[in-house]
Amino acid sequence: MLKACILGLGGVFLAQIAVAEGLTGDPEAGRKLASQCRTCHGIEGMAKMPIVPHIGGENPAYIEHQLTAFREGRRVHEMMSVVAANLSDQAIADLAAWYSSQTPMASLAPSQTAENAPEACTACHGADGIALIEDAPNLAGETVMYIDTQLKAFRTGKRQHDIMSGIAAEMSNDDIRAVAEWYSTVQFKVEPVQ
């Protein structure tokens, strides 16, 4: 599974490089733009609603890739598609620079041990839910509702990804719930930029 994960990411990295080529994100400009994101994601990237992901401390390439996918219609969401539709490449780079400048902090709950983490997930998302590769989001502290919804979207094809679509296709509802519960109980916070 890990080998497939690594091999399948080549095309995704090329897409990310194409978006960011020649652009340097400005965290301060991104902070100003983040005022339009604060209602759902919070100014530092701590989600305010259970169906919205935390984005503080995400890899900048991941944020750029997702915002570009929303803008171009490769990923569809009733709110994010509208918000991203008017973002320039520079605005996307600036938002990515701002949110990635926050420090994600995660620790396993007292009842958790790394050995019991969902095996199919840890190579990319880590046992504690802090992503280990560019194209994987942090899952630490996300709600059961959010993770469950996203995995089912991958499983049904509503959301597409070279790796996640295949993994989710083989997951039962119980498997999805177990993964969602694992990562939702990881203690997570975002340390704001000082």
C-alpha positions as CSV (number, residue, x, y, z in Angstrom):
1,M,0.0,0.0,0.0
2,L,2.8,2.4,0.9
3,K,4.5,1.7,-2.4
4,A,1.3,2.5,-4.3
5,C,0.9,5.6,-2.2
6,I,4.4,6.9,-3.1
7,L,4.1,6.0,-6.8
8,G,0.7,7.5,-7.2
9,L,1.7,10.9,-5.9
10,G,4.0,11.8,-8.8
11,G,1.2,13.4,-10.9
12,V,-0.1,15.3,-7.9
13,F,3.3,16.8,-7.1
14,L,3.6,18.0,-10.7
15,A,0.2,19.7,-10.5
16,Q,1.3,21.4,-7.2
17,I,4.5,22.6,-8.8
18,A,2.7,24.0,-11.7
19,V,0.4,26.1,-9.4
20,A,3.3,27.4,-7.3
21,E,5.9,27.9,-10.0
22,G,7.4,31.3,-9.7
23,L,5.2,32.3,-6.8
24,T,6.2,32.9,-3.3
25,G,3.4,33.2,-0.8
26,D,3.3,36.1,1.6
27,P,2.0,35.1,5.0
28,E,1.0,38.6,5.9
29,A,-1.0,39.0,2.7
30,G,-2.5,35.6,3.4
31,R,-3.5,36.6,6.9
32,K,-5.4,39.5,5.5
33,L,-7.1,37.3,2.9
34,A,-7.9,34.8,5.7
35,S,-10.5,37.2,7.0
36,Q,-12.8,35.7,4.5
37,C,-12.0,32.2,5.8
38,R,-12.3,32.9,9.5
39,T,-16.0,32.1,9.9
40,C,-15.5,28.5,9.0
41,H,-11.8,27.8,9.4
42,G,-10.8,30.4,12.0
43,I,-8.1,33.0,11.4
44,E,-5.3,30.5,12.5
45,G,-7.0,27.5,10.9
46,M,-8.9,25.9,13.8
47,A,-12.2,25.0,12.3
48,K,-15.3,26.5,13.9
49,M,-17.8,24.0,12.6
50,P,-17.8,20.1,12.8
51,I,-18.0,19.6,9.0
52,V,-15.1,22.0,8.3
53,P,-11.4,20.8,8.5
54,H,-8.7,22.4,10.5
55,I,-6.2,24.0,8.0
56,G,-3.7,25.6,10.3
57,G,-0.3,24.0,10.0
58,E,-1.1,22.2,6.8
59,N,1.6,21.8,4.2
60,P,1.5,24.8,1.8
61,A,1.5,22.5,-1.2
62,Y,-1.6,20.7,0.1
63,I,-3.5,23.9,0.6
64,E,-2.5,25.2,-2.8
65,H,-3.6,22.0,-4.4
66,Q,-7.0,21.9,-2.7
67,L,-7.8,25.6,-3.4
68,T,-6.8,25.2,-7.0
69,A,-8.9,22.1,-7.3
70,F,-11.9,24.0,-5.9
71,R,-11.2,26.9,-8.2
72,E,-11.0,24.7,-11.3
73,G,-13.9,22.5,-10.5
74,R,-11.9,19.3,-9.9
75,R,-13.2,19.3,-6.3
76,V,-16.7,20.6,-5.7
77,H,-18.2,22.1,-2.5
78,E,-21.1,24.5,-2.3
79,M,-19.1,27.1,-0.3
80,M,-15.5,26.4,-1.2
81,S,-16.1,26.3,-5.0
82,V,-17.6,29.8,-4.7
83,V,-14.9,31.2,-2.5
84,A,-12.0,29.7,-4.6
85,A,-13.5,30.7,-7.9
86,N,-12.1,34.3,-7.6
87,L,-8.7,33.5,-6.1
88,S,-5.7,34.2,-8.2
89,D,-2.6,31.9,-8.0
90,Q,-0.9,34.6,-5.9
91,A,-3.9,34.7,-3.5
92,I,-3.8,30.9,-3.2
93,A,0.0,31.0,-2.5
94,D,-0.5,33.7,0.1
95,L,-3.3,31.8,1.9
96,A,-1.1,28.7,1.9
97,A,1.8,30.6,3.3
98,W,-0.3,32.0,6.1
99,Y,-2.1,28.8,7.2
100,S,1.1,26.8,6.9
101,S,3.0,29.2,9.1
102,Q,0.9,28.1,12.0
103,T,2.3,25.2,14.0
104,P,0.2,22.1,14.3
105,M,0.5,20.3,17.6
106,A,-0.9,16.8,18.2
107,S,-0.6,14.2,20.9
108,L,-2.3,10.9,21.3
109,A,-5.0,10.7,23.9
110,P,-4.1,8.8,27.1
111,S,-6.1,5.8,25.8
112,Q,-4.2,5.7,22.5
113,T,-0.9,4.1,21.5
114,A,0.8,4.6,18.1
115,E,0.8,0.8,17.6
116,N,-3.0,0.8,17.5
117,A,-3.3,3.6,14.9
118,P,-5.2,2.7,11.7
119,E,-2.5,0.8,9.7
120,A,-3.7,1.9,6.3
121,C,-3.5,5.5,7.2
122,T,-0.2,6.0,9.1
123,A,2.2,6.0,6.2
124,C,0.7,9.2,4.9
125,H,-1.2,10.8,7.8
126,G,0.9,9.6,10.7
127,A,-0.3,7.8,13.9
128,D,-1.0,11.2,15.5
129,G,-2.7,12.6,12.4
130,I,0.1,15.0,11.4
131,A,0.7,14.4,7.7
132,L,4.0,12.9,6.7
133,I,3.8,13.7,3.0
134,E,2.9,16.9,1.0
135,D,-0.3,15.6,-0.5
136,A,-1.9,14.3,2.7
137,P,-3.9,16.5,5.1
138,N,-3.5,16.5,8.8
139,L,-6.3,14.5,10.4
140,A,-5.5,15.1,14.0
141,G,-8.5,16.4,15.9
142,E,-10.8,16.4,13.0
143,T,-14.4,15.5,13.9
144,V,-15.8,12.1,13.3
145,M,-18.4,13.8,11.0
146,Y,-15.8,15.4,8.8
147,I,-13.5,12.3,8.4
148,D,-16.5,10.0,7.9
149,T,-17.9,12.3,5.2
150,Q,-14.6,12.6,3.3
151,L,-13.9,8.9,3.3
152,K,-17.4,8.1,2.1
153,A,-16.9,10.8,-0.7
154,F,-13.7,9.0,-1.8
155,R,-15.5,5.6,-1.6
156,T,-18.4,6.7,-3.8
157,G,-16.3,8.7,-6.3
158,K,-17.7,12.1,-5.3
159,R,-14.2,13.0,-4.4
160,Q,-11.2,11.7,-6.4
161,H,-7.6,11.0,-5.4
162,D,-5.1,8.6,-6.9
163,I,-4.5,6.9,-3.6
164,M,-7.5,7.6,-1.3
165,S,-10.1,6.5,-3.8
166,G,-8.7,3.0,-3.9
167,I,-8.2,2.8,-0.1
168,A,-11.7,4.1,0.7
169,A,-13.3,1.8,-1.9
170,E,-12.2,-1.2,0.3
171,M,-13.4,0.3,3.6
172,S,-16.7,-0.7,5.2
173,N,-18.8,1.8,7.2
174,D,-17.3,0.3,10.4
175,D,-13.7,0.7,9.0
176,I,-14.5,4.3,8.2
177,R,-16.0,5.0,11.6
178,A,-12.9,3.4,13.4
179,V,-10.5,5.7,11.4
180,A,-12.7,8.7,12.1
181,E,-12.9,7.9,15.8
182,W,-9.1,7.4,16.1
183,Y,-8.1,10.7,14.6
184,S,-11.0,12.7,16.2
185,T,-9.7,11.7,19.7
186,V,-6.1,12.9,19.0
187,Q,-5.6,16.0,21.0
188,F,-4.9,18.8,18.5
189,K,-4.3,22.5,18.6
190,V,-2.7,25.2,16.4
191,E,0.0,27.3,17.8
192,P,-0.5,30.8,16.2
193,V,2.4,32.7,14.7
194,Q,3.8,35.1,17.3
